[in-house]
């Protein structure tokens, strides 16, 4: 309730004391520049370190953000404290106090990034709670500083810092802000809680939000709610940092000079908001806030000038609304896990976040200029509430329309993968006849046991999840259920006796426009490529007459360009040779190119593939270069028991149509939701069925123990590292030992500068263990084509590959426990392996 008259006059500010020349101003300017030069690079460096650690496959460096926080507080806080204490100028002391408070806020908020990004809801809840605690603490400090001692027996003034009966706003005795700004002044400016100044701040915040609702997408319901609460809490914190007493320090003259409020006060407010924005968001999502908040300081200066034209300070309301609405964009419409260099090679989330940030920054600059010209002129008329209200309402409608029409409406939160304690017992499965007949019989028995276990153990939990409308999806290759749900559902599920653990199953948020599909630009090779010749595959074709005919290779990757001239003839065909759980496309396609390249190296014609006579089937487990435990299971289940479009994997699987060998140039790191054992039952089941799983070691070398992401470390997987043309281990190839000391990789193959097929009919040259892996799968196809009795005999196949491998170069000092953990048995030799396989009879 307003205590004084709604347009009570503001008393003239007290004259500045002790201005002793330009040096305090120079010191303030230098401190402001220094604060920005420390905070901005520090925050950017922290994100870069996070990304380097992610790309390198190392354990997350939890200490990075606490170190950034400590360094920032020490380097910026010390000069800000000096400004707050030493000069006698009220404006400079207010500047120092605001920057000191902002620096302490930044330090506290930065510490929250120790929370893993995969638990985003927990981070947002902590951000909201911390911002509220900081706002209350700073507000209490400010009130205690600014409240004058009451005369004995005098009644107390209003406790909310609004104008008293005489219309005098609360403030410090020298007119300067308290620790972050005292709480004087009304909460929203002339005209009550939603006066014209506050409504104009709402309008400005909605304009800043427009780019985000256009290009961004919301997460889950709880995630969105917590993001809104965090933005509101940060807005309230900004209201304390930039309260009425802060602006009073710059309101010099009677009436106050608008230019000083906008230019000087706005500049100081902008630096303060930069410090606040640097702490507003998880690693990656905080970078947009760091850029778009500072120009809003000038907007707030113009709003303050408009309010003082009307006869009283603007209060905290405009600050709260403007900053809170501006922060909704990066907090709610961006998943920090997707602001990553892993997606930066295409027009993916990093690109669109940059677009939204640039647009929001431009909007903020235009608002600063426009509001400054319209509201801060010496003879500017006070804004009218009706006009301001209509403007805010129109912009709110615009936000809704943009979100619903060109935006990505709906909720797109992460799902949960519930892994049950009981997994299928696959012991004692008979070996059966040698060759494909025995393999098919084993695959059918494995499929039967897996499905029976899932049906018997999942029923009650699936019914409960269905009653809660959490949309459960059952899996059998790992006895698990994918379901909707946030932290509360996760905690409930984790406490159930039949549940072993609950993983976060990542879900990519949609883009405003699909990234342009990858296209090959390298000319077609004129003969066998260098890598095919290096392992002797071309000699297998020409001298032994073996091309892989009769063997089927399965690929789980980004997809396959089924119309590529080197791959079209090799597609097995039928209604159970292709599955796309992401977009449900019925024919083979590939947006990213990675899967086309790997399949080309395994079975491509025109000299690029090791086994050009083999057939292939495909499944899409990567979308925009990211996957999830559930999507990886979707494809591995399809490889064990393919099913027709629209079929149920648990009832419509056809294990007799399973491919013989699988090439897997992917890994499931923690950022995608996997833990070390997430896919272990899956690869064990495939091995029991007689299906050989070949997997890339990873590109996280040269660190020892870097073969860590499933499925590469598993003992029943044939893990492949990479060498160059000179047979030397590449720098990027991941090293062993795997968890528990197991020796990995098993073999190496060419993986540096490998040419192969790429979408659009062209070719590309790529590096990685991804490129080496399909060549080993192709060698297995040649071996099984030469001796069909080996199909499904994984032990003898692996033994032949190891016995016939040739030496590969490794570092002279043989770190990581020896050469076995660097190059395995050595460089795969297709010619020797096929001859050995044929010799078995």
N, C-alpha and C positions, 0 to 999 in steps of 0.2 A: 504494500500500500504506500502511495506517495505521501510524504509528510508535509512538505511545503507546497506552495503554489506551483502549478505545472510549468510555468515559465519564469521561475525565480531567477533574479539576476545573479550573475557570477561576480564576486568581488574582484577588484583588480589584483593581479598577482603581485606578490612582494617583489621589490626590486632585487635584481641579482646582487649578491654580495661578493666582494673580493675578486672580481674579474681582473686579473693582473696582466693582461696582454694576451697574445695569440697562443702562448705555449700550451695551456690546457686544451685548447681546441685542436692544436696539432697532435698532442698526445692522444686525444680521443680518436682523431682520424686514423692515426697509425695503429691504435689498438683495434679499431674496427676492421681495418684491412688485414691485420695480423690474425684476428679471430676467423675471418673468412678463409685466409690462406692456410690455416691450420685445420679447421673443421672440414672443409670441403675435400681437400686431398686425403685427409685421414679417413673419412668415410668411404671415399672411392677406393683407397688402398685396402681397407678391410674387406670390401666386396671382391676386389681382384684376388686377394689371398684366398678367400672362400672358393672362388672359381678355380684357381690353380690347384687347390687341394682336391676339389671335386674331379677335375680332369685327370689329375695324377693318380686318382684312386686311393689317396691316403686317408687315414682317419681324420675326421673333422677336427680342425684346430680350434678347440673351445676357447683357448686363451686369447685368440686374436682380438675379439671385441672388448674384453676387459682391458687389454693393453691400450687399444685405441682410446677407450674412455679415460683411462688414467693420464695418458699423454695429453689429450685434449684439455682436460681439466687443469692440469698443471701449467701448460703453455698459454692457455687463454685466460684461465681464472686469475692468475697472478696479476697481469696488467689490468684486468677488469676490476679487481679488488682495489688496486691503487687508484684507479679513476673514481671508485665509489667512496674513497676515504680522504684522499689528499686535496683535490681542488675544492675551492669554496663555491664555485659556480653551481647553482642548483641543477642546471641542465646537464652539466658534465657529470655531476654526481648521480643524477638519474640515469644517465647513459651507462655509467659503470655498474650501477646496481642491476639494471636490466640485463646487461651482458653477463654479469657474474651469475645472476640467477639462471639465465639461459644456459650458461656453461655447465652449471651443476645439474640442471635438468637433462641436458644432453648426456652427461656422464652417467646419470642414473638410468636413463632409457636405453643407452647403448648396452649396458650390462645384460639387458633382457635377451639380447641376441645369442646368448649362450644356449637358449632353448633351441633344439633341433628344428629346422624349417618344416620337417614333415609333420610336426605337431603344431600347425598354424593356429588352431583354435586356442590352445593353451597360451601361445604367445600373445594373441590379441587380448585374451582375458587379463593376462599379466600387464599388458600395456595400458589397458583401461584402468585397472586398479592402481597401478603406479602413478599414472597421470592424476588421478583423483587425490591420492595421498599427497603428491607433491603440490597440487593446487591448494589443498587445505592447509598444508604446512606453511607455504609461502604466504597465503592469505592471513594466517594467524600472525606470522612475523610482521607483515605489513600493518595489520591493525594495531598491534602492540607498539609499533614504532610511531604510528601516526596519531594515535589517540592522545589528546592533551589531558593532563591530570584534571579531574573534575573538582571544582571547589566543594568544600565541605557542605553537604546538604543539598547540593545542586542535583536536579534530576538528570538521569542519563539520557544521552541523545539516541538517535536511531541506531540500532545495531547493525544494519546492513550497509552503512556508509553512505546512505542517500542524503540528500540535502536536508538540513534541519529546518526549523520553522523560519529562519531568516533566509533560507535558500542557499546557505553556504555549504559547499561540498566538503567532505572530510579530506584531509591531506596532511602531509608532514608539515612541520612547523616552518621549514624553509622553502616549501613549495616543491621539493624534489620527491621523486618516487621512493617508496620504501623498497624493501627487498623484493624486487620484482614489481613494484608499483603498489601504492597503497590502495585501499578499497573505496576511496571516496567517489562520490558521484552516483547518479542513478544508474540502474542496470541497463537501460536501453535508450536513453536519449529522450528528446522532447516527445510527449504524447503517450507516455505510459510504456508498458512492457514491449509493445510492438509499435513504437513510434516510427516516423518516417525514416529516420536515420537507420534504425535497426532493419526496417524493411528494405532499404537500399543495400544494406550489408547482405541480407538474405539473397537479394537479386544478384549481387556480385558473386556470392558463393555458388549459386545455381549456374551462372554462366561459366564459372571455372569447372563445374562438374560436367558440363555438356560433352567435352571431348571424351571423357572416360565412359559415359554411358553409351557412346557411339562405338568405340573400339574395344572396350573391355567386356568382361563377363563376370557375373557373381559366382561365388563358391556355393557351399551348402547353406542351409537355413541358419544354423547356429553360427557358422563362420561369418555370414553376412550380418547377423545381429551383433556379434561381438565387434566386427569392424566398425559398425555404426556407433556402438558405445565407446570404442576407443577413440574415434574421431571426435565425438562429443566431449569426451574427457580431455582430449588434447586442446579442443577449442576452449574449454573452461580454464585450462592451465594457461593458455595464451591470454585469456581475459585477465588473469591475475598478473601475468608478466607485464601486460600493457594496459593496466588499469587507468582510471581517470587521473590519479596523482602523477603517473608517468607523463601524460599529455600536458598536465598543468605546468610541468617544468619547462615546456616549450611554448606555452601560451603567454608570450611577453607582449606587453602593451595593452592599452584599453581603447578600443577592443583589441583582442589578440591578433597578431599578424598571421593571416592564413598561410602565407608562403613559408613562414618558419615552422608552422605545424606540419605542413605537407613535406617540405624538402628536408628540414633538419630532423624533425620528429619522425617522419616517415623513413628516413635513412636509418636512424637508430633502431626503429621498430623492425625494419627489414633485416638487419643483422641479427636481432633477437629471434625473429622468425626463422632465419636460416639455421640458427642453433637448435631451435625446437624441431624444425623439419628434419634435421640430420638424425634425430633420434626417433622419428615417427615412422616406424615400419620395420619389418624384418629385413635382413640383408638382401638388397636388390630393390625391394619395394620402397626403401627410404630415399633412393636417389631422385625419383620424381619430386617428392616433397621438398627435398633440399633445394631444388631449382625453382619450383613454382610458388613457394610461400614468400620469399623476400620481396617481390614486387607488391605484394598485398600490403606491406607496411605503408606504402605511399597511399594506397586506397584508404587505409584506416586513418591516415593523417587528414585526407580530404573529408572523410566522414566526421572526424572530430571537429574540423573547422566548420562544417555545416551545422553541427550541433551547437557550437558556441555562437554562431550567427543567431541561433534561435534562443540563446540565453542561458544555456547550461551545458556541462560536459556530456559527451555521448554515453559514458558509462561502459560497462563490460559487455553488454549485449551484442553490439555490432562485432566486436572482436570474436566473441564466442561463435556467432553464427557464420561469419566469413571464414575463419580458420577451420572450424569444424566441417562445414560443407566442402571446402577445398580439399580436405584430407580424406573425405569419403572415397574419392576417386582412386588414389593409389592404394588405400587400405582395403577397400571392398571389391574393386573391379580388377585386381591384379593378384595372381598367385606368385609369391616370391620365388617358389621353386622353379617357375617357368621363366623368370628373368635371369637366364643363364646363357653362358657362351655355348652350351650344348645345342641351343636353338638359334644362335645368332647368325648361322650361315644362310638362313633363308628369311623370308618375310614372315617371321613367326612372332611369338609374344614379345621378345626384346624390341623388334622393329615397331610393333604397334604401341608398346609402352613409350618408346621414344616419340612416336607421332603424337600420342595423347599428351605427353609432357610438354613437347614443343608448342602444341596448340594451347594448352592451359597456361603456359608461360606467356605466350603472345596475348592471350585474353587478359591476364593479370596486368601486363604492361599497358594495354589499351585502357583497361579500367582505371589504372593509376592516372593516366593522362586525361581521360574523359572526366572522371570524378574530380580530379584536380582543377580542371578548367571550369566545370559546371558548378562545383560546390564550394570551391575555396577562393573565389574572386572576392575582393574587398567588398563589393556591393552585391554579392550574390544573394538571391532571395532564398529564404529558408524552404527546404523541400516540403511538399505537401503530402500529407499522409495518404490521400486517395490515389494520387499518381504513383507514389512509391508502392502502395499495396497492389495496384493493378499491374505494375511492372513485375513485382515478385510473383504474382499469380500467373502471369503469362509465361514467365520463364519456368515456373514449376510445371506448367502444362507442356512446355517445350521439352523439358527433361523426360517427362513420361512418354511423350510421342517418340522422341529419338530412341529411348530405351526399347520401346515396343516394336518399332518399325525397322530402322536400319541397324539397331543394336542387336544384342544376343540375349533376348529375354529368357527368364527361367533360372533355375538353380543348377549349378554344375560342380557340386562339392565332391570330395574324395569318397570312395567306398571303403569297406573293410573286408579283409579276407580272414575268415574264421577257420583256423586249422584245428581239426578235432584230434583228440588224443589217440584214438584208435585208428590205425592205418591197416590196410589190407595185408594179410599174411600171404606172401608169395613164395614161401619155401616149398620145396618138394614138387615143383612143376616138372613133369617128365620132359626129357630132352626130345623125344620123338625121333622121327626119321631125319636123316641129314638133308640139308638143303631147304628149299622153300616150303615144302609140305610140312616139315617139322616146325619151321619158323611160324607158319600160319596157325598150326595147332597150339603152339605155346602162346601166341598173341591172343588167340580166342580165349584160352583159359585165364590168362592174365586179365583180360577185359572183363570176363565173367566175375572173377573174384573182386576186382576193384569196384564194379558197379554194385554187386551184392553187399559189400561192406558199406558203401555210401548210402544205399537205400535203407539198410538196417539201422544205421547209427544217426542219420541226419533227420529222420522224419519229424520227431517232436520239435526240434529246434527250428526246422523250416516252417512248421505250422505256426509256431509262436512269432517268428519274424514276419510271416505273411499276415497274421492278425494285426501286427503293428504297422502294416503297410510299408515295410522296409525293403520290399522287392528282392527276396533272396534268390541267388543263382547257385545251384549245386555244382560241385566238381567231384570227380572220382579219381583222377590220376594222382592227385593229392586229395585225401578225404577232407574237403573244405567247402565252405559256403561263402560266396561274396554277397555283401548286403550293404544297404545304405546305413548311415549312422555316424554320429559324432562321438566326442569323448564319453558322454554319458552311456551311450549304447555300447561303446567299446569296453567300458568298465564293467557293465552288466554282463556282457558276453565273457569277458576274461574270468569272471567269478563263477561261471558255470562249471560243473565237474567234468563234463564231456569235452570241454574246450582246452586245447593245449596252449594256444596263444592267438592273439589277434594282430594282424598286420594291416597297415594302411595301404590300400590299393589305389594308386594314383589315377586320377582322371583329368585329362587335359581339358582346359576351358576352350570354347570355340573361338574362332577368329572372325573378324568382320569380312575378310576375304581370304580365300585359300591362297597359299603360297604358290607361285608359278612352278609347274612341274619341272623337275631336273631334266636336262637334255645333254646328251653326249656330243662333244665337239671334236674328238680325236678321230682321224680317219681309220677305216677298218684295216686290220693287219693283213699283210700279204702272205703270211705263212704262219707256222706255229710261233706263238709268242715266246719271248726269252725264258719266261718262268716255266712254261710247258716243256721246253727243251732241257732246262736245267735239271728237272727231275726225271727226264727220260721218257715222258709220256708219249712223245711223237714216235719214239722207237717202238713202243708197245703197239701203236697202230700199224706202222710200216713193216716191222719185222715179225711181230707175233700175231698180227691180224685181229687184235682185241680192241674194241672201242667202247665197251660198257653195255652193249646191247643186252636187253632182258633184265636190267637192274633199274630200280626206281630210287631217285634221290629226292628227299623231302627238304624243303627250305622254309624256315620260319624267319622272317625278316620284314623289311619295309614293303615287300610285295615283289612282283615280277612283271616286267613289260612283256606280256604274252604275245605281242605282235612283232617283237624284235626279230629280224631275219636270222639271227644266230640262235634263237630260242624257240621260235614258234613251232618248229617241227618236233621238238623234244617234249612238248607238253603231253602228259599221259592222256588227258581228256576224260570224258565221262562226267557224271554229276557229283563226283566225290574227290576231285583233284584240286580244288581251290576253295579257300575259306577266308573271308575278310570279316572278323568280328568287330572292326571299328566302323566301317562304312557299309558293310554288307553288299559290296559289289559282287556281281555274279561271274565276272570274267577277270582273268589276271590283269593287274595294273600296278603301277608303282609310281608314287609321286616323288619320292626321295632319291631313288636310283641305287641305293646301297644294296638292296636285295637283287636287283637285276644284275649288278656287277658280280655278286657272289655266285649266283646261279650260273652266270656265264663262265666263271672260272671252273666250275664243277663239270658242267655238261654242255657248254656252248659249242656251236659249230664254228667254222671259219678259223680254226687254229687257236681259239681262246680258251677252250675247255679241256680238261684232262680226260674226261670220258664223254666224247661227243656223241656216242651211240646210245647213251643211257637216257632214260626219261626222267621228267621232274614233275613234282606236285608242289604246291605252295600254300603258304598261310601268312597273313599279315599280323605280326605281333608288335610292330613298332609303328607309331604314328607320330610324325614330326620328330623322329629320332628319340622318342621316349616311350617306355612301356610301363607295365605294372605286373605284379605277380599273377593277377587273374588273366591278363591278356597273354602272358607267356604260357599259362596253363591251357588257355583256349587252343593254342596252336599245337602244343605237345599232345593234348588229348586227340586232336584231329589227326595227328601223325600216327598214333596208336590205332585208332579206329575211325577212319574217315566216314563222313555222313553227308547226305545230300543237302542242298540248300533248304533252310527252314527246319532241318531235322533236329531231334533231341539227342545230344551226345550220349546220354545214359541209356537210351533205348534203340537208337537208329545207327549206332556205330557198326562199321564193317571191318573188323580186324584183319580179315583176309585180304583187304585192299591196302594195308599199311605199306608205306615205302620201306625200303631195305636199310638205307643209311640216311641219317639226318645231318645237315650242315647248319650250324648255329653260330653266326657271327654277331653275337650279342651277349650281354651280361646284365644281371639285375642287381644294381647297387642299392644301398640303403635309401638314397634319395628317391628311388622308385618304389620303395616299400618293402624290399626283400631283406630278410635276415639270412645268415649263412646257411641255414637248413631249409629255407623256404621251398626249394624245388627238389630237395633230396629224394623224397618218395617217388617223384615223377621220373627222374632218370633211372632209379632202381627198377621201376616197373618196366620202362622201355628196354632196359638191359635184360630183364627176365623174359621179355617177349622176343628177344633175339634181334632187336633193332639197335644198330650201332649209332650212338650219339657222338658226333664230332663237334667240338666247341672251341671257340677262340680263347686264347689265354688272356687277352686284354692288351690294351695299349698304355699301361701305367708304369712301364719301365722307366728308368733302370733300377727301380727300388726292389730290394729283396722282399719276398713275401707278398708281392703285389698281385699274385693270382688269387683273388679273394672273392670276386663277385660270382654268384651262381650263374651257370652250372659248372664253370671251368674247374673249380677245385675238387669236384667229386671224383672218387676213384673209378666209377664205372663209365666215366666220360673220357673220350680220347681228346686230350687238350693239345692245341697246336700253337706254337710260337712262330716268329717271323725272322727270316734272314734276308740279306740283300743279294745282289748279283754275284758278289764275291763269297757267298756262303757264310758271311759274318752275321752274327746276331745283331738285329737292329737295336738302336737305342731305346725305342718305344716299347719293344716286346716285353710283356710282363714276365716276372721271374718268380720262381718258387723259393722256398718250399710252401706248399699249401698248408692249411690249418692242420695241426697235429703232426707236422713234419713230413707229410707225404711229398714225394718227389713229383714235381710238375715243372714244365710241360712234358708231354709224352713224346712229341716229335716237333720238328720245325719244317717250314716250307717257305717258298719265296713270298715276301710280303711288302717289299719296297718297290714302288714304281711298277705296279702290276696293271697291264692293260686288260680291259674286258668290256662287256656290253654295258650300255647305259640307255635309259629310256629315250624314245624317239628315233630309234634305229641307229644311233651313233655309238661311240665308244668313249671311255674315259680311263685315265691312269690314276690309281689310288694307292695309298699306303695303309698298312695296318695288319694286325693278326686276323682281322676280318677277311682280308684277301688271301691269306695263307690257308685258312681253314677249309674252304671248299675244294682246294686242290687235293688235300688229304682225303676228303670224302670222295672225290673223283677217282683217286687211286684205289680206294676200297671197291668202288663200282667196277673198275677194271679187273681187280682180283676176283670178285664174285662172278663177273661175266666169264672170266677164263675158267673158273672152277665153281659151278653152281652149288656143289656140295658144301662149299664154305658159307653159303648164305645163312645168316643167323648164328654162325659159330664165332662168337666174339672173341673168345680166348685165343683160338688159333690165328685169327685174323690179326689181332693185336701183336701176337708173338712174331708173326712173319714181318709185320711192318717194323718192329723194333730190331729184329735180327738183320734185316736187309738195309737199314738206314745207313747213310754214309756220314762221315765226320762233318761237323759244322763248326765254324770258327766261333770262339767265345773269348771273353777277356782272359788275358794271360794269367792273372791271379785267381781266376775262377772263384769269384765271391759267391755268396748266397748258398754256401754249403757244397760247392762243386759244380762241375759242368752239367751234371744231371738236372739241376734246378735252373739251368739256363737254356739248354738246347735239347734236353731229354735224351732220347736214344740217338738223335742226330737228324740229318736232313732226309726226308722221305725220298725213296728211290722207287719210282713207279716201275721201271723196267725189271729191276731185281725182285721186287715184291710180286709182280705178276708171274714171273718165271717160277718163283718159289711156290706160289699158289697152284700153278698148273702142275708142278712136279708132284704135288700130293696125290694126284690121280682122282 
